[in-house]
């Protein structure tokens, strides 16, 4: 019975990773294709480039903790920062990076909820 539980946990972890990184990479593509079709590749690249926001993880000690929820922990993943990204989404010049950041935060939020955090 213990072996089945372990296999179930491994399968759950893999599914969580697939959903998490799928949201990080595929959802910006869907948004780019749906709303920025004439230049969807450029829009997708800009939104995916916002994954650099994870550089704020380097400020944490330890840098990586498997069960830690990013939302509300890292400075660029704070609720204040997320609110700022929401405001920036209304400004045409910052719209694509802001949407990318909001998608990134959504992916991290889903991950947090999946782990039972927040």
Order of alpha helices (4+ residues) and beta strands (2+ residues): alpha-alpha-alpha-alpha-alpha
